[in-house]
Amino acid sequence: MQVFVHLSASQDAEEWTRRWSAGTLIGINERKPYGYDRAEAHGCNVVFSRAHAERLPARALRLGVRALLGFDLVHAFRNRAEIQRADVVWTHTESQHLGALAMLRILEGLQREPARSPVLIAQCVWFFDGAARKLDPRSLLWRALLARADAITVHSSENLRVARGMFPNNHTELVRFGIRVDEMVPARRRARSGPLRIVAVGNDRHRDWSTLVAAVRDFEACSARIVSQTAPRSTGRGCARIELLRVSRNEKLAELYDWADVAVVPLKHNLHASGITVIEEALVRGLPVVATDTGGLRSYFADDELFYCAVGDPDSLRRQLELCAREPDTCHERTARAQTKLREGDLNSEAYVRRHVELSRELFERAASRSVSAPQLVPAGK
């Protein structure tokens, strides 16, 4: 099966691998983007989208079209040959699948005879959090394009509920996101009696830094380090227990995980399992995790695996932090249980890619069956 992985222009596979090797790709990542190349072990030939060299006018055009439409049509057009050549196209976010769907529809309209079209799996992350509820022209365009996808996949049970209500005629499915777990650190048991060391990592717009700051401000027996490229520089200002850091090398992030006793993932209300990547990374590093109970995270981890706090509630968050400080054995037990699920369940990159392969085969065989059973038109006069 010929698989084309259509990623954003900023996620060129060669550049990704170069940064991964140099240690400047932050987080627990794979050698190739998101481990999609693991599909080769399941009988697939995997090709990744390429970022094309751009001079300023071309870049301005691409970004201008992207700003107008809300997705990268030019990037999809530049990769059109590989998209059309593929049996199946995998996408990672809305900008890619909307771009590919629009490009295919445009080419379809320009061609005199029906062209072979690949099966396309549209992975949605943010669409159902906002645009799905709007009725402006751009959102309506997105909905019309997405309805043409062969399958809509999401990372969250909350997103799945909305997707099935909005696209009842599409194949919609929850595919849990997973990361590389090959080098898992055994669950740690906090031995020190000093302040609880907290690390909080994330760039997602749904990170709730203000609730974390409010929880830590009145919790004297702790020290917190926030690692974010997007958190306002004023975050934690005036509180000596909070430090805001920007990291540019992966070993520095690993040092922060090693320094910490617990990882905190504070979240605003969302539907797309915001924070799941950081939760899994912290668990791989052996840390217990306190996370906000939102975004369908319970479809990944239960109460006996994480420490959940209420949305926007500093007191609830502080109580969970105090519990972590007070009961190291409980922390160890929950972390070990969550790690077992990561290793043996469907919450790792191997399982994530394997489900993509299985779903692709199902969809491809279904499409082939429809093609064979379709009536053959006889030209007039024959």
C-alpha positions as CSV (number, residue, x, y, z in Angstrom):
1,M,0.0,0.0,0.0
2,Q,1.4,3.4,-1.1
3,V,0.9,5.8,1.8
4,F,1.5,9.6,1.5
5,V,1.8,11.5,4.7
6,H,0.8,15.1,4.1
7,L,2.2,17.3,6.9
8,S,2.6,21.0,7.2
9,A,5.3,22.9,5.3
10,S,7.2,23.4,8.6
11,Q,7.3,19.6,9.2
12,D,9.5,18.5,6.2
13,A,10.6,15.0,7.1
14,E,14.3,15.6,6.2
15,E,14.4,18.8,8.3
16,W,12.6,16.9,11.1
17,T,15.2,14.2,11.1
18,R,18.0,16.7,11.1
19,R,16.6,18.5,14.1
20,W,15.9,15.2,15.9
21,S,19.5,14.2,15.4
22,A,20.8,17.6,16.6
23,G,18.6,17.5,19.7
24,T,16.7,20.6,18.8
25,L,13.4,18.9,18.2
26,I,11.8,19.3,21.7
27,G,10.0,16.4,23.3
28,I,10.0,12.6,23.0
29,N,9.9,12.4,19.3
30,E,10.5,9.8,16.5
31,R,13.3,9.9,13.9
32,K,10.6,10.6,11.3
33,P,7.5,12.8,11.9
34,Y,5.2,11.2,14.5
35,G,6.6,7.7,13.8
36,Y,4.5,7.3,10.6
37,D,7.4,5.5,9.0
38,R,6.6,2.6,11.4
39,A,4.0,1.7,8.8
40,E,6.8,0.2,6.6
41,A,6.9,-2.7,9.0
42,H,3.3,-3.4,8.2
43,G,3.7,-3.7,4.4
44,C,3.4,0.0,3.5
45,N,5.6,2.2,1.3
46,V,5.6,5.6,3.2
47,V,6.4,8.9,1.5
48,F,6.3,12.2,3.3
49,S,5.3,15.6,2.0
50,R,8.2,18.0,1.1
51,A,8.6,21.6,1.9
52,H,9.6,23.5,-1.2
53,A,12.2,26.2,-1.3
54,E,10.5,29.6,-1.4
55,R,11.5,33.1,-2.3
56,L,9.8,35.9,-0.6
57,P,7.0,36.5,-3.2
58,A,6.1,32.8,-3.3
59,R,6.1,32.5,0.5
60,A,3.9,35.6,0.7
61,L,1.5,34.1,-1.7
62,R,1.3,30.8,0.1
63,L,0.8,32.4,3.5
64,G,-1.7,34.9,2.1
65,V,-3.8,32.1,0.6
66,R,-3.5,30.2,3.9
67,A,-4.7,33.2,5.9
68,L,-7.6,33.7,3.5
69,L,-8.8,30.1,3.4
70,G,-7.6,28.9,6.8
71,F,-5.6,26.0,5.3
72,D,-2.5,25.6,3.2
73,L,-3.8,25.0,-0.4
74,V,-0.5,26.0,-2.0
75,H,1.5,23.4,0.0
76,A,-1.0,20.7,-1.0
77,F,-0.8,21.8,-4.7
78,R,3.0,21.6,-4.6
79,N,2.7,18.0,-3.4
80,R,-0.1,17.1,-5.8
81,A,1.8,14.4,-7.7
82,E,2.5,12.3,-4.7
83,I,-1.0,12.8,-3.3
84,Q,-2.5,11.6,-6.5
85,R,-0.1,8.7,-6.8
86,A,-0.9,7.4,-3.3
87,D,-3.3,4.7,-2.4
88,V,-4.1,6.5,0.8
89,V,-3.2,9.9,2.2
90,W,-2.7,10.5,6.0
91,T,-2.9,14.0,7.4
92,H,-2.0,15.3,10.9
93,T,-4.2,18.4,11.3
94,E,-6.9,20.4,9.6
95,S,-4.6,22.6,7.5
96,Q,-3.3,19.6,5.7
97,H,-6.4,17.6,5.1
98,L,-8.5,20.6,4.0
99,G,-5.7,21.7,1.7
100,A,-5.5,18.2,0.1
101,L,-9.2,17.9,-0.2
102,A,-9.6,21.3,-1.8
103,M,-6.7,20.6,-4.2
104,L,-8.2,17.2,-5.2
105,R,-11.6,18.9,-5.9
106,I,-10.0,21.6,-8.0
107,L,-8.1,19.1,-10.1
108,E,-11.3,17.0,-10.4
109,G,-13.1,19.9,-11.9
110,L,-10.3,20.7,-14.4
111,Q,-10.0,17.2,-15.7
112,R,-12.2,16.0,-18.6
113,E,-12.3,12.4,-17.4
114,P,-12.6,11.1,-13.8
115,A,-9.2,10.7,-12.3
116,R,-8.1,8.2,-9.7
117,S,-8.4,9.7,-6.3
118,P,-6.6,8.4,-3.2
119,V,-8.4,7.4,0.0
120,L,-7.9,10.3,2.5
121,I,-8.0,10.1,6.3
122,A,-8.7,13.5,7.7
123,Q,-7.3,13.8,11.3
124,C,-9.1,16.6,13.1
125,V,-7.6,18.3,16.2
126,W,-9.1,21.8,16.6
127,F,-12.0,21.9,14.2
128,F,-14.7,20.7,16.6
129,D,-13.5,23.1,19.3
130,G,-14.6,26.2,17.4
131,A,-15.1,26.3,13.6
132,A,-17.6,23.5,13.6
133,R,-20.1,25.7,15.5
134,K,-19.7,28.7,13.2
135,L,-21.7,29.5,10.1
136,D,-19.4,32.0,8.4
137,P,-18.3,31.3,4.8
138,R,-14.9,29.9,5.7
139,S,-16.3,27.5,8.3
140,L,-19.0,26.3,5.8
141,L,-16.3,25.7,3.2
142,W,-14.3,23.6,5.8
143,R,-17.4,21.5,6.6
144,A,-18.2,20.9,2.9
145,L,-14.6,19.8,2.2
146,L,-14.4,17.6,5.3
147,A,-17.6,15.8,4.3
148,R,-15.7,14.5,1.3
149,A,-13.1,12.7,3.5
150,D,-13.1,8.9,3.4
151,A,-12.6,8.9,7.2
152,I,-12.5,11.5,10.0
153,T,-10.3,10.6,12.9
154,V,-9.9,12.4,16.2
155,H,-7.8,12.0,19.4
156,S,-10.6,12.6,21.9
157,S,-13.9,11.0,22.8
158,E,-15.4,14.5,23.2
159,N,-14.4,15.3,19.6
160,L,-15.8,12.0,18.4
161,R,-19.2,12.8,19.9
162,V,-19.4,16.1,18.0
163,A,-18.0,14.6,14.8
164,R,-20.6,11.8,14.7
165,G,-23.4,14.3,15.2
166,M,-22.1,16.6,12.5
167,F,-21.0,14.1,9.9
168,P,-23.4,11.1,10.3
169,N,-22.6,9.8,6.8
170,N,-18.8,9.8,7.2
171,H,-16.7,7.1,8.9
172,T,-15.7,8.7,12.2
173,E,-13.3,7.1,14.6
174,L,-11.3,7.8,17.8
175,V,-7.6,7.0,17.2
176,R,-5.7,7.6,20.4
177,F,-2.5,9.5,20.0
178,G,0.6,7.8,21.2
179,I,4.3,8.5,21.5
180,R,7.5,6.5,21.5
181,V,7.9,4.5,24.7
182,D,11.0,2.5,23.7
183,E,13.1,4.2,26.4
184,M,10.7,4.4,29.4
185,V,12.1,5.4,32.8
186,P,10.7,3.3,35.6
187,A,8.2,5.0,37.8
188,R,10.0,7.1,40.4
189,R,9.2,7.3,44.1
190,R,9.8,10.7,45.7
191,A,12.3,10.3,48.5
192,R,13.1,13.9,49.3
193,S,11.4,15.7,52.2
194,G,11.9,19.2,50.8
195,P,9.5,21.3,48.6
196,L,7.5,19.4,45.9
197,R,9.2,20.1,42.6
198,I,6.7,20.8,39.8
199,V,7.4,20.9,36.0
200,A,4.7,22.2,33.6
201,V,5.4,21.9,29.9
202,G,3.3,23.1,26.9
203,N,2.6,25.5,24.1
204,D,-1.0,24.7,23.4
205,R,-3.4,27.7,23.5
206,H,-5.5,25.8,26.0
207,R,-2.9,25.7,28.7
208,D,-4.3,27.4,31.9
209,W,-1.2,29.0,33.4
210,S,-3.2,31.4,35.5
211,T,-4.8,28.6,37.4
212,L,-1.5,26.9,38.0
213,V,0.0,30.2,39.2
214,A,-2.9,30.7,41.6
215,A,-2.5,27.2,43.0
216,V,1.2,27.5,43.5
217,R,1.1,31.0,44.9
218,D,-0.5,29.8,48.1
219,F,1.3,26.5,48.3
220,E,4.6,27.3,50.1
221,A,6.0,23.8,50.1
222,C,6.6,23.7,46.3
223,S,8.8,25.0,43.5
224,A,7.5,25.2,40.0
225,R,9.1,25.5,36.6
226,I,6.9,26.4,33.6
227,V,8.4,25.4,30.2
228,S,6.6,27.2,27.4
229,Q,7.4,29.2,24.3
230,T,3.9,30.8,24.3
231,A,3.2,31.6,27.9
232,P,3.2,35.3,28.6
233,R,6.4,36.6,30.0
234,S,4.5,37.9,33.0
235,T,3.4,34.4,34.0
236,G,4.3,33.8,37.6
237,R,5.8,37.3,38.0
238,G,6.0,38.3,41.7
239,C,6.0,34.7,42.9
240,A,9.5,33.5,43.8
241,R,8.4,29.8,43.6
242,I,7.6,30.0,39.9
243,E,10.2,30.2,37.1
244,L,9.3,30.6,33.4
245,L,11.8,28.9,31.1
246,R,12.2,28.6,27.3
247,V,14.3,25.6,26.2
248,S,15.9,25.1,22.8
249,R,17.6,21.8,23.3
250,N,16.1,18.4,24.2
251,E,18.6,17.5,26.8
252,K,17.5,20.6,28.8
253,L,13.9,19.4,28.9
254,A,15.1,15.9,30.0
255,E,17.0,17.6,32.8
256,L,13.9,19.4,33.9
257,Y,11.9,16.1,33.9
258,D,14.7,14.5,36.0
259,W,14.6,17.5,38.4
260,A,10.8,17.3,39.0
261,D,8.8,15.2,41.4
262,V,5.5,15.7,39.5
263,A,4.3,17.0,36.1
264,V,1.3,19.3,35.9
265,V,-0.8,19.8,32.8
266,P,-3.2,22.7,33.6
267,L,-5.9,23.1,30.9
268,K,-8.8,25.3,29.9
269,H,-12.0,23.6,28.7
270,N,-11.4,21.9,25.3
271,L,-12.6,19.0,23.3
272,H,-9.4,17.7,21.7
273,A,-7.4,16.0,24.5
274,S,-5.1,19.0,24.8
275,G,-2.0,18.1,26.8
276,I,-2.0,14.4,26.0
277,T,1.4,14.5,24.4
278,V,3.0,16.1,27.5
279,I,1.1,13.7,29.8
280,E,2.5,10.7,27.9
281,E,6.0,12.3,27.8
282,A,6.0,12.9,31.6
283,L,4.9,9.3,32.2
284,V,7.6,7.9,29.9
285,R,10.1,9.9,32.1
286,G,8.7,8.2,35.2
287,L,6.7,11.1,36.7
288,P,3.3,11.2,38.2
289,V,0.9,13.6,36.4
290,V,-1.7,16.1,37.7
291,A,-4.0,17.1,34.8
292,T,-7.2,19.1,34.4
293,D,-10.2,16.8,33.9
294,T,-11.2,18.0,30.4
295,G,-10.8,17.3,26.7
296,G,-11.7,13.6,27.0
297,L,-8.4,12.7,28.8
298,R,-10.3,10.0,30.7
299,S,-10.5,8.0,27.5
300,Y,-6.7,7.7,27.9
301,F,-6.1,7.5,31.6
302,A,-8.4,6.7,34.6
303,D,-8.5,8.1,38.2
304,D,-6.1,5.4,39.4
305,E,-3.5,6.4,36.8
306,L,-3.4,10.2,36.9
307,F,-4.4,12.9,39.5
308,Y,-7.3,14.9,38.0
309,C,-8.3,18.4,39.1
310,A,-11.3,20.5,38.2
311,V,-11.2,23.0,35.3
312,G,-10.2,26.5,36.4
313,D,-10.1,25.6,40.1
314,P,-6.8,26.5,41.9
315,D,-8.0,24.9,45.1
316,S,-8.7,21.6,43.4
317,L,-5.2,21.7,41.7
318,R,-3.5,22.5,45.0
319,R,-5.2,19.6,46.8
320,Q,-3.9,17.2,44.2
321,L,-0.4,18.6,44.5
322,E,-0.6,18.3,48.3
323,L,-1.7,14.7,47.8
324,C,1.3,14.0,45.6
325,A,3.6,15.5,48.3
326,R,2.0,13.6,51.1
327,E,1.6,10.2,49.4
328,P,4.6,9.2,47.3
329,D,3.5,5.5,47.3
330,T,0.2,6.5,45.7
331,C,2.1,8.5,43.1
332,H,4.4,5.5,42.3
333,E,1.4,3.1,42.0
334,R,-0.6,5.4,39.6
335,T,2.5,6.1,37.5
336,A,3.4,2.5,37.2
337,R,-0.1,1.6,36.2
338,A,-0.2,4.3,33.5
339,Q,3.1,3.2,32.2
340,T,1.8,-0.4,31.8
341,K,-1.0,1.0,29.7
342,L,1.4,3.0,27.6
343,R,3.6,0.0,26.9
344,E,0.9,-2.7,26.4
345,G,-2.2,-0.8,25.3
346,D,-3.0,1.5,22.3
347,L,-1.3,4.7,23.7
348,N,2.0,4.4,22.0
349,S,3.2,5.4,18.5
350,E,3.4,1.8,17.3
351,A,-0.3,1.2,18.1
352,Y,-1.2,4.6,16.7
353,V,0.4,3.9,13.3
354,R,-0.8,0.3,13.3
355,R,-4.4,1.6,13.6
356,H,-3.8,4.0,10.7
357,V,-2.6,1.0,8.6
358,E,-5.6,-1.1,9.5
359,L,-8.1,1.7,8.8
360,S,-6.4,2.4,5.5
361,R,-6.7,-1.1,4.3
362,E,-10.4,-1.2,5.3
363,L,-11.1,2.0,3.5
364,F,-9.0,1.1,0.4
365,E,-10.6,-2.3,0.0
366,R,-14.1,-0.7,0.4
367,A,-13.2,1.9,-2.2
368,A,-11.9,-0.8,-4.6
369,S,-15.0,-2.9,-4.1
370,R,-17.3,0.1,-5.0
371,S,-15.2,0.7,-8.1
372,V,-15.5,-2.9,-9.3
373,S,-19.3,-3.0,-8.6
374,A,-20.0,0.4,-10.3
375,P,-21.9,0.0,-13.6
376,Q,-19.7,0.5,-16.7
377,L,-21.0,3.3,-19.0
378,V,-21.2,2.4,-22.7
379,P,-20.2,5.3,-25.0
380,A,-23.1,6.6,-27.2
381,G,-23.3,4.9,-30.6
382,K,-21.6,1.6,-29.4
